[in-house]
């Protein structure tokens, strides 16, 4: 297990990356009442048991999902197509209000090929998968089912989403484009950006933020690492 770093250490590390041109310069754009669950922050006003929460990307971590369920007695719709996550969830301690859907969210309805993440030591992850083939991972690729967000909302009978949380290993950029192009009504978007991936780069995150700003979303939280962002749609 990796060494736990303090928030100050993380902020300083991000600042040095910004100075070196390895991370984007960004800051919060609006101050709001907040609740924090780990690296994820929500704006809690007006949330209740009838709120619609989507959690894209589970991995082996349902802390956010369990805490927001406990806080508001809300149902969380979680999505993850990766084999390890599907197996892990079978034995996980999960609330009855956690509804799991074993497919991914993408810009198309059908199938996609995912590749295991490769860490700094060259080891393949059993948990994290991405659209990007980062190394010699072709033989370990998995074919997964995916749906467009409008398709999912139609299937589940939802007209809007109150909170959309995304930790989907680089696929967030195409989903953000889908949200904007489809004019889906979403109040809060929580996203982990993956511009640290060499094949993505910080310009893509900078562009995504500009698109969300133009669509009426303001940043109300950025984590110390500069990876997790929280956006809210102006009333």
MARVOMI-28717 format. One record per residue (C-alpha): x negated, y negated, z. Coordinates in steps of 0.2 Angstrom, whole numbers, padded with zeros to 4 digits, always signed. Each point is the difference from the previous one (the first is absolute). Layout:
BEGIN
XYZ/...
% end
This chain:
BEGIN
+0000+0000+0000/-0007-0017-0005/-0005-0013+0013/+0014-0012+0004/-0005-0018-0004/+0007-0015+0009/+0011-0013-0009/-0014-0013+0001/-0013+0012-0008/+0013+0003-0014/+0003-0018-0003/-0019-0004-0001/-0002+0014-0012/+0013-0006-0011/-0007-0018+0000/-0017+0006-0005/+0008+0010-0014/+0009-0016-0005/-0016-0010+0000/-0008+0014-0011/+0015-0001-0012/+0006+0018+0004/+0016-0005+0008/+0013-0013-0005/+0003-0017+0010/+0018+0001+0006/+0009-0006+0016/+0018+0000+0007/+0012-0012-0008/+0014+0000+0013/+0001+0003+0019/+0014+0011+0006/+0004+0011+0015/-0009+0016-0002/+0000+0018+0007/-0016+0010-0003/-0001+0019-0002/-0019+0004-0002/-0005-0009-0016/+0017-0003-0006/+0010-0016+0005/+0019-0003-0003/+0011-0015+0003/+0013+0008+0012/+0014-0013-0001/+0016+0007-0007/-0006+0018+0000/+0013+0012+0007/+0005+0019-0002/+0008-0004-0017/-0016-0007-0007/-0008+0009-0015/-0018+0005+0002/-0011+0008-0013/-0017+0007+0005/-0011+0005-0015/-0014+0011+0004/+0000+0010+0016/-0017+0010+0000/-0001+0006+0018/+0006-0016+0009/+0018-0004+0004/-0004-0012+0014/+0007-0015-0009/+0016+0011-0005/+0003+0006+0018/-0003-0017+0008/+0012-0009-0011/+0013+0014+0002/-0002-0001+0019/+0001-0019+0000/+0016-0002-0011/+0008+0017-0001/-0002-0002-0018/-0002+0014-0014/-0017+0000-0009/+0000+0007-0017/-0018+0007-0003/-0008+0005-0016/-0016+0011-0003/-0003+0012-0014/-0017+0007+0006/+0000+0019+0005/-0010-0003+0016/+0013-0013+0006/+0014+0010-0004/-0007+0015+0010/-0006-0012+0015/+0018-0007+0002/+0007+0017+0003/-0009+0001+0016/+0000-0018+0005/+0010-0008+0014/+0013-0010-0010/+0016-0009+0005/+0016+0006-0007/+0001-0017-0008/-0015+0004-0011/+0006+0005-0017/-0014+0007-0011/+0000+0001-0019/-0014+0010-0007/-0003-0010-0016/-0010-0016-0004/+0005-0017-0006/-0007-0006-0016/+0005-0010-0016/+0007+0015-0009/+0012+0015+0004/-0009+0016-0003/-0017+0008+0005/-0017-0008+0003/-0017+0008+0004/-0008-0005+0016/-0019+0002+0005/-0007+0002+0017/-0009-0015+0007/-0019+0001+0001/-0008-0007+0016/-0017-0008+0001/-0008+0017+0003/+0007+0007-0015/+0013+0011+0009/+0017+0002-0007/+0015-0005+0011/+0014+0013+0004/+0012-0014+0005/-0003-0015-0012/+0004+0001-0018/-0001-0013-0014/+0003-0003-0018/-0018-0003-0002/-0012+0014-0003/-0014-0007+0010/-0012+0015-0003/-0001+0018-0006/+0017+0003+0008/+0009+0006-0016/+0002+0018+0006/+0008-0006+0016/+0013-0011-0008/+0018+0003+0005/+0015-0003-0011/+0014-0009+0010/+0018-0006-0003/+0002-0019-0001/+0015-0012-0001/+0002-0018-0003/+0006-0010+0014/+0016-0005-0008/+0004+0018-0004/-0003+0004+0019/+0011-0014+0006/+0014+0006-0012/-0002+0018+0006/+0001-0005+0018/+0014-0013-0002/-0010-0015+0005/+0003-0017-0007/-0015-0008+0009/-0015+0004+0011/-0003-0009+0016/-0018+0006+0003/-0011+0009-0013/-0017+0006+0007/-0013+0006-0013/-0016+0010+0003/-0001+0009-0017/-0019+0000-0004/-0001-0012-0014/+0018+0003-0007/+0006-0016+0008/-0004-0011-0014/+0012+0008-0013/+0014+0001+0014/-0002-0018+0003/+0002-0003-0019/+0015+0011+0000/+0008-0010+0015/-0002-0016-0009/+0005+0005-0017/+0015+0009+0007/+0005-0014+0011/+0003+0012+0015/+0006-0008+0015/-0013+0003+0014/-0001-0011+0015/-0017+0005+0007/-0015+0009-0009/-0014+0007+0010/-0014+0007-0011/-0018+0006+0002/-0010-0006-0015/-0014+0011-0006/-0011-0013-0009/-0015+0008+0009/+0002+0014-0013/-0014-0003-0013/+0012+0004-0014/+0013-0013+0006/-0009-0015+0006/+0005-0016+0010/+0007-0009-0016/+0014+0013+0000/+0006-0004+0017/-0002-0019-0002/+0011+0002-0016/+0013+0010+0010/+0001-0013+0014/+0002-0014-0013/+0014+0010-0008/+0009+0003+0017/-0002-0019+0004/+0008-0004-0016/+0014+0012+0003/+0004-0009+0017/-0010+0010+0012/-0011-0008+0013/-0014+0008+0010/+0003+0000+0019/-0013+0013+0005/-0017+0006-0005/-0009+0013+0010/-0018-0002+0006/-0007+0010-0014/+0010-0009-0013/+0008+0016-0007/+0017-0001+0008/+0012-0014-0005/+0017-0005+0005/+0011-0010-0012/+0018-0007+0003/+0012-0006-0013/+0005-0018+0002/+0019-0002+0005/
% end
